Amino acid sequence: MRRILASIAFASASLAAPLAPAFSQTPGMQVVDTSGGLVATVVRVEGDNLIIKTDRHEASIPKSSFTAADGKLLFAMTRAELNAATDRSLAEAAAAIAPGATVKDPAGQLVGTIESLETEFATLKLQSGALVRVPRSGIAAANGEVVIGATAGDLEAHAAAEGKAVSQ
C-alpha cells in the first residue's frame, strides 16, 4: 500500500456547502460515494485533511471534500475513481524524480539538481557544485516540485565534511 506524498485536491469533487455546519470526522468512519458504495475508511485526521484508506492506497484529502450523511462521509468519487486518481498522482511524482530535476529544501530554497539515481540513493549536485549522495526515500515530489527533507545548508555542510574526510 502506498501513501500519496502530495494531497489530492478535489475542489470540484467537494460536496460540502461553503456554510455547512461542522461535523465530526473521525478515524474508522466509512467514506461512501453518492450511490452508497464503499470508497474508503478514515485512518486519521491531519489538520485540514483526512487520511483515508481504499483497498489499494492511503490518500490525504481535504476535509471540505466530504459531507456527513447517516454517520458516514459522502464523497463524490467512487473507489475506482479515487484509486485511478491516486495511481496518476503516484506516476507523476515518480516521473518528477529524475536526473536533471531541480530539488528544493522544506523552506523552498533551491538545493541543486539530481545528478543521478540508483535504487536506494540519489546523487545531488548542490548549488556550490559539490556532489552529495542521499537516500532516495528522503526525496519526494509534492505540488509539482521535488523536495528533500534536509536544508540546503545541512547538505552543503555534509558535502564539505565528506570532502574533508576523503582528503585526509
VOBAMI-954303 format. One record per residue: residue in one letter; residue number from 1; y negated, x negated, z negated of N, C-alpha, C in turn. Coordinates in pm, whole numbers. Layout:
REM VOBAMI-954303
[A; NUM; [Y; X; Z]; [Y; X; Z]; [Y; X; Z]],
...
This chain:
REM VOBAMI-954303
[M; 1; [117; -86; 0]; [0; 0; 0]; [-123; -90; 0]],
[R; 2; [-218; -62; 86]; [-338; -143; 96]; [-457; -62; 50]],
[R; 3; [-551; -132; -7]; [-673; -66; -52]; [-786; -106; 41]],
[I; 4; [-867; -11; 78]; [-980; -39; 164]; [-1082; -115; 84]],
[L; 5; [-1134; -225; 144]; [-1235; -305; 77]; [-1373; -246; 95]],
[A; 6; [-1390; -174; 197]; [-1518; -109; 219]; [-1497; 40; 204]],
[S; 7; [-1586; 108; 141]; [-1575; 251; 123]; [-1584; 320; 257]],
[I; 8; [-1506; 423; 271]; [-1514; 505; 391]; [-1614; 616; 359]],
[A; 9; [-1722; 618; 430]; [-1824; 720; 406]; [-1799; 836; 500]],
[F; 10; [-1788; 952; 445]; [-1761; 1071; 524]; [-1872; 1173; 504]],
[A; 11; [-1992; 1133; 532]; [-2106; 1223; 511]; [-2086; 1354; 587]],
[S; 12; [-2039; 1345; 712]; [-2021; 1466; 790]; [-1902; 1546; 742]],
[A; 13; [-1810; 1479; 670]; [-1692; 1549; 620]; [-1717; 1614; 484]],
[S; 14; [-1831; 1589; 426]; [-1860; 1641; 293]; [-1868; 1792; 295]],
[L; 15; [-1802; 1853; 199]; [-1806; 1998; 188]; [-1899; 2044; 77]],
[A; 16; [-1947; 1950; -3]; [-2029; 1985; -118]; [-2170; 2022; -75]],
[A; 17; [-2220; 2129; -132]; [-2359; 2167; -106]; [-2449; 2074; -184]],
[P; 18; [-2567; 2039; -131]; [-2654; 1944; -199]; [-2688; 1982; -343]],
[L; 19; [-2698; 2110; -374]; [-2736; 2152; -508]; [-2619; 2215; -583]],
[A; 20; [-2496; 2182; -543]; [-2379; 2238; -609]; [-2373; 2191; -754]],
[P; 21; [-2325; 2275; -843]; [-2314; 2234; -982]; [-2214; 2121; -997]],
[A; 22; [-2235; 2037; -1100]; [-2145; 1926; -1125]; [-2009; 1979; -1167]],
[F; 23; [-1903; 1907; -1133]; [-1769; 1944; -1175]; [-1692; 1818; -1207]],
[S; 24; [-1591; 1833; -1286]; [-1513; 1719; -1332]; [-1420; 1669; -1221]],
[Q; 25; [-1424; 1539; -1199]; [-1335; 1475; -1103]; [-1260; 1369; -1182]],
[T; 26; [-1133; 1394; -1209]; [-1059; 1306; -1299]; [-931; 1255; -1236]],
[P; 27; [-882; 1140; -1284]; [-755; 1087; -1234]; [-644; 1190; -1247]],
[G; 28; [-558; 1194; -1148]; [-446; 1287; -1146]; [-474; 1414; -1068]],
[M; 29; [-603; 1442; -1041]; [-636; 1563; -965]; [-583; 1552; -823]],
[Q; 30; [-537; 1664; -772]; [-493; 1669; -633]; [-612; 1688; -541]],
[V; 31; [-607; 1623; -426]; [-705; 1640; -320]; [-634; 1714; -208]],
[V; 32; [-690; 1827; -166]; [-629; 1908; -61]; [-726; 1927; 54]],
[D; 33; [-670; 1955; 172]; [-755; 1981; 289]; [-792; 2129; 292]],
[T; 34; [-866; 2169; 392]; [-918; 2306; 399]; [-808; 2410; 419]],
[S; 35; [-688; 2365; 457]; [-574; 2456; 470]; [-485; 2454; 346]],
[G; 36; [-523; 2374; 246]; [-445; 2365; 124]; [-339; 2257; 125]],
[G; 37; [-331; 2180; 234]; [-233; 2072; 242]; [-272; 1955; 154]],
[L; 38; [-173; 1892; 90]; [-199; 1778; 4]; [-249; 1660; 87]],
[V; 39; [-361; 1603; 46]; [-418; 1485; 112]; [-390; 1362; 28]],
[A; 40; [-420; 1370; -101]; [-411; 1253; -188]; [-418; 1298; -332]],
[T; 41; [-411; 1198; -421]; [-430; 1220; -564]; [-537; 1123; -612]],
[V; 42; [-624; 1168; -702]; [-727; 1081; -758]; [-659; 979; -850]],
[V; 43; [-685; 850; -823]; [-630; 742; -904]; [-727; 705; -1016]],
[R; 44; [-854; 693; -980]; [-956; 659; -1080]; [-1094; 690; -1024]],
[V; 45; [-1192; 687; -1114]; [-1331; 710; -1079]; [-1404; 577; -1094]],
[E; 46; [-1478; 537; -991]; [-1558; 414; -995]; [-1700; 448; -953]],
[G; 47; [-1785; 470; -1053]; [-1925; 504; -1025]; [-1934; 633; -948]],
[D; 48; [-1997; 628; -830]; [-2015; 747; -748]; [-1900; 770; -651]],
[N; 49; [-1791; 693; -666]; [-1677; 705; -576]; [-1551; 744; -651]],
[L; 50; [-1463; 811; -580]; [-1329; 838; -629]; [-1233; 748; -553]],
[I; 51; [-1140; 687; -622]; [-1033; 611; -557]; [-917; 709; -548]],
[I; 52; [-880; 742; -424]; [-772; 837; -403]; [-657; 766; -332]],
[K; 53; [-536; 816; -357]; [-416; 754; -302]; [-341; 856; -216]],
[T; 54; [-326; 822; -88]; [-243; 903; 1]; [-101; 850; -9]],
[D; 55; [-16; 890; 81]; [120; 837; 84]; [122; 693; 133]],
[R; 56; [11; 643; 192]; [9; 509; 250]; [-104; 420; 201]],
[H; 57; [-214; 475; 158]; [-332; 394; 128]; [-404; 442; 2]],
[E; 58; [-484; 350; -54]; [-586; 387; -151]; [-719; 376; -78]],
[A; 59; [-805; 472; -101]; [-935; 472; -35]; [-1044; 507; -135]],
[S; 60; [-1160; 446; -119]; [-1276; 474; -201]; [-1365; 570; -124]],
[I; 61; [-1382; 690; -179]; [-1456; 797; -111]; [-1567; 846; -203]],
[P; 62; [-1689; 866; -149]; [-1798; 918; -232]; [-1761; 1053; -296]],
[K; 63; [-1796; 1070; -422]; [-1769; 1196; -493]; [-1827; 1316; -419]],
[S; 64; [-1939; 1294; -353]; [-2006; 1404; -283]; [-1926; 1458; -165]],
[S; 65; [-1816; 1391; -129]; [-1732; 1435; -18]; [-1632; 1542; -59]],
[F; 66; [-1633; 1581; -186]; [-1535; 1676; -239]; [-1603; 1798; -298]],
[T; 67; [-1530; 1910; -296]; [-1574; 2033; -360]; [-1461; 2081; -451]],
[A; 68; [-1495; 2125; -570]; [-1393; 2177; -661]; [-1346; 2313; -612]],
[A; 69; [-1215; 2333; -617]; [-1158; 2461; -574]; [-1025; 2483; -647]],
[D; 70; [-1021; 2579; -737]; [-898; 2614; -808]; [-832; 2496; -877]],
[G; 71; [-911; 2412; -944]; [-858; 2299; -1018]; [-819; 2181; -931]],
[K; 72; [-850; 2187; -804]; [-820; 2078; -710]; [-951; 2037; -643]],
[L; 73; [-945; 1928; -568]; [-1062; 1883; -493]; [-1038; 1910; -346]],
[L; 74; [-1130; 1983; -287]; [-1122; 2018; -145]; [-1189; 1908; -63]],
[F; 75; [-1123; 1865; 44]; [-1169; 1755; 129]; [-1154; 1799; 274]],
[A; 76; [-1246; 1761; 359]; [-1249; 1810; 496]; [-1153; 1741; 592]],
[M; 77; [-1078; 1643; 545]; [-983; 1573; 632]; [-841; 1598; 584]],
[T; 78; [-748; 1598; 678]; [-607; 1606; 641]; [-559; 1468; 600]],
[R; 79; [-440; 1461; 542]; [-382; 1332; 505]; [-369; 1243; 629]],
[A; 80; [-321; 1300; 739]; [-304; 1222; 863]; [-438; 1169; 913]],
[E; 81; [-543; 1250; 906]; [-675; 1205; 949]; [-729; 1095; 859]],
[L; 82; [-711; 1110; 727]; [-757; 1007; 634]; [-679; 877; 653]],
[N; 83; [-547; 887; 670]; [-467; 766; 696]; [-511; 698; 825]],
[A; 84; [-538; 775; 929]; [-582; 717; 1056]; [-718; 649; 1041]],
[A; 85; [-810; 712; 969]; [-942; 651; 946]; [-929; 524; 864]],
[T; 86; [-840; 524; 766]; [-816; 406; 684]; [-756; 294; 768]],
[D; 87; [-659; 328; 853]; [-598; 229; 943]; [-704; 164; 1032]],
[R; 88; [-793; 245; 1087]; [-901; 192; 1172]; [-992; 99; 1093]],
[S; 89; [-1028; 139; 972]; [-1116; 58; 887]; [-1051; -76; 853]],
[L; 90; [-921; -74; 820]; [-850; -198; 789]; [-842; -289; 911]],
[A; 91; [-817; -231; 1028]; [-809; -311; 1151]; [-945; -374; 1184]],
[E; 92; [-1052; -298; 1166]; [-1186; -352; 1191]; [-1218; -465; 1093]],
[A; 93; [-1180; -448; 967]; [-1205; -552; 866]; [-1126; -678; 900]],
[A; 94; [-1000; -662; 938]; [-918; -778; 972]; [-974; -851; 1094]],
[A; 95; [-1023; -776; 1191]; [-1078; -837; 1313]; [-1209; -911; 1284]],
[A; 96; [-1283; -867; 1183]; [-1411; -930; 1150]; [-1391; -1067; 1086]],
[I; 97; [-1277; -1088; 1022]; [-1249; -1216; 956]; [-1181; -1306; 1059]],
[A; 98; [-1264; -1383; 1131]; [-1215; -1465; 1241]; [-1301; -1591; 1251]],
[P; 99; [-1246; -1697; 1313]; [-1328; -1818; 1333]; [-1460; -1784; 1401]],
[G; 100; [-1566; -1844; 1349]; [-1699; -1821; 1402]; [-1776; -1713; 1329]],
[A; 101; [-1707; -1632; 1248]; [-1775; -1524; 1176]; [-1869; -1581; 1070]],
[T; 102; [-1984; -1521; 1056]; [-2081; -1557; 953]; [-2033; -1503; 820]],
[V; 103; [-2044; -1584; 714]; [-1998; -1546; 580]; [-2118; -1546; 486]],
[K; 104; [-2127; -1441; 404]; [-2235; -1430; 304]; [-2173; -1425; 165]],
[D; 105; [-2255; -1460; 65]; [-2209; -1452; -74]; [-2240; -1312; -128]],
[P; 106; [-2201; -1281; -252]; [-2223; -1146; -306]; [-2370; -1102; -307]],
[A; 107; [-2463; -1198; -312]; [-2605; -1164; -312]; [-2661; -1147; -172]],
[G; 108; [-2576; -1167; -70]; [-2622; -1153; 68]; [-2676; -1281; 128]],
[Q; 109; [-2668; -1392; 53]; [-2716; -1521; 102]; [-2613; -1579; 199]],
[L; 110; [-2662; -1634; 308]; [-2576; -1696; 408]; [-2506; -1816; 348]],
[V; 111; [-2373; -1821; 359]; [-2291; -1931; 309]; [-2262; -2028; 422]],
[G; 112; [-2220; -1974; 534]; [-2182; -2055; 650]; [-2100; -1971; 745]],
[T; 113; [-2006; -2037; 814]; [-1920; -1968; 910]; [-1774; -2006; 886]],
[I; 114; [-1686; -1920; 934]; [-1544; -1951; 926]; [-1512; -2052; 1035]],
[E; 115; [-1463; -2167; 993]; [-1426; -2274; 1086]; [-1283; -2252; 1138]],
[S; 116; [-1190; -2220; 1046]; [-1051; -2196; 1085]; [-983; -2109; 981]],
[L; 117; [-872; -2046; 1023]; [-794; -1960; 934]; [-648; -2003; 936]],
[E; 118; [-589; -2000; 819]; [-445; -2019; 804]; [-392; -1894; 735]],
[T; 119; [-264; -1890; 711]; [-206; -1774; 646]; [-268; -1747; 510]],
[E; 120; [-282; -1851; 427]; [-332; -1831; 291]; [-470; -1887; 266]],
[F; 121; [-524; -1967; 358]; [-653; -2031; 336]; [-745; -2017; 456]],
[A; 122; [-874; -2029; 427]; [-977; -2031; 532]; [-1062; -2154; 507]],
[T; 123; [-1103; -2219; 615]; [-1195; -2331; 603]; [-1331; -2282; 648]],
[L; 124; [-1429; -2299; 558]; [-1566; -2256; 588]; [-1652; -2379; 615]],
[K; 125; [-1739; -2366; 713]; [-1840; -2468; 738]; [-1967; -2416; 673]],
[L; 126; [-2008; -2485; 566]; [-2123; -2442; 488]; [-2253; -2476; 560]],
[Q; 127; [-2363; -2421; 510]; [-2496; -2447; 568]; [-2526; -2596; 575]],
[S; 128; [-2476; -2674; 478]; [-2500; -2818; 474]; [-2416; -2893; 577]],
[G; 129; [-2320; -2824; 638]; [-2230; -2889; 731]; [-2098; -2928; 667]],
[A; 130; [-2091; -2922; 535]; [-1968; -2956; 464]; [-1862; -2850; 491]],
[L; 131; [-1736; -2894; 489]; [-1624; -2802; 505]; [-1561; -2780; 369]],
[V; 132; [-1525; -2656; 339]; [-1459; -2623; 214]; [-1345; -2526; 245]],
[R; 133; [-1232; -2551; 183]; [-1113; -2467; 201]; [-1105; -2370; 84]],
[V; 134; [-1094; -2241; 114]; [-1092; -2136; 12]; [-973; -2044; 36]],
[P; 135; [-926; -1977; -70]; [-819; -1879; -50]; [-867; -1767; 42]],
[R; 136; [-784; -1732; 138]; [-820; -1626; 232]; [-840; -1493; 160]],
[S; 137; [-769; -1474; 49]; [-781; -1350; -26]; [-920; -1333; -89]],
[G; 138; [-999; -1440; -96]; [-1134; -1433; -151]; [-1239; -1392; -49]],
[I; 139; [-1196; -1369; 74]; [-1288; -1330; 181]; [-1254; -1188; 222]],
[A; 140; [-1357; -1106; 241]; [-1336; -967; 280]; [-1444; -923; 377]],
[A; 141; [-1413; -822; 453]; [-1512; -759; 540]; [-1555; -630; 472]],
[A; 142; [-1686; -613; 456]; [-1740; -494; 392]; [-1872; -457; 458]],
[N; 143; [-1883; -333; 497]; [-2008; -282; 555]; [-2055; -365; 673]],
[G; 144; [-1961; -406; 756]; [-1996; -480; 877]; [-2025; -628; 856]],
[E; 145; [-2006; -679; 735]; [-2031; -820; 707]; [-1908; -884; 645]],
[V; 146; [-1895; -1014; 664]; [-1789; -1090; 598]; [-1849; -1153; 474]],
[V; 147; [-1786; -1127; 359]; [-1838; -1176; 232]; [-1731; -1254; 157]],
[I; 148; [-1777; -1342; 69]; [-1690; -1419; -18]; [-1737; -1399; -161]],
[G; 149; [-1645; -1405; -255]; [-1679; -1380; -395]; [-1761; -1488; -461]],
[A; 150; [-1759; -1609; -408]; [-1834; -1720; -467]; [-1976; -1725; -410]],
[T; 151; [-2067; -1785; -486]; [-2204; -1801; -436]; [-2212; -1921; -343]],
[A; 152; [-2314; -1924; -263]; [-2337; -2037; -173]; [-2352; -2166; -254]],
[G; 153; [-2423; -2159; -365]; [-2442; -2277; -450]; [-2311; -2329; -507]],
[D; 154; [-2226; -2238; -552]; [-2095; -2279; -606]; [-2010; -2346; -499]],
[L; 155; [-2013; -2293; -379]; [-1934; -2352; -270]; [-1987; -2489; -231]],
[E; 156; [-2120; -2504; -229]; [-2178; -2635; -198]; [-2141; -2737; -306]],
[A; 157; [-2145; -2694; -433]; [-2107; -2784; -543]; [-1960; -2823; -533]],
[H; 158; [-1876; -2728; -498]; [-1734; -2756; -482]; [-1711; -2856; -368]],
[A; 159; [-1781; -2835; -257]; [-1768; -2925; -142]; [-1815; -3066; -180]],
[A; 160; [-1924; -3075; -256]; [-1976; -3206; -298]; [-1876; -3275; -390]],
[A; 161; [-1816; -3201; -483]; [-1717; -3257; -575]; [-1593; -3305; -499]],
[E; 162; [-1552; -3228; -401]; [-1436; -3265; -319]; [-1465; -3394; -242]],
[G; 163; [-1586; -3404; -191]; [-1625; -3524; -115]; [-1627; -3648; -202]],
[K; 164; [-1675; -3635; -326]; [-1678; -3748; -419]; [-1537; -3788; -460]],
[A; 165; [-1449; -3687; -481]; [-1312; -3718; -522]; [-1239; -3793; -412]],
[V; 166; [-1264; -3759; -287]; [-1198; -3825; -174]; [-1249; -3966; -158]],
[S; 167; [-1376; -3993; -183]; [-1435; -4126; -159]; [-1403; -4225; -269]],
[Q; 168; [-1350; -4179; -383]; [-1322; -4272; -495]; [-1198; -4353; -473]],
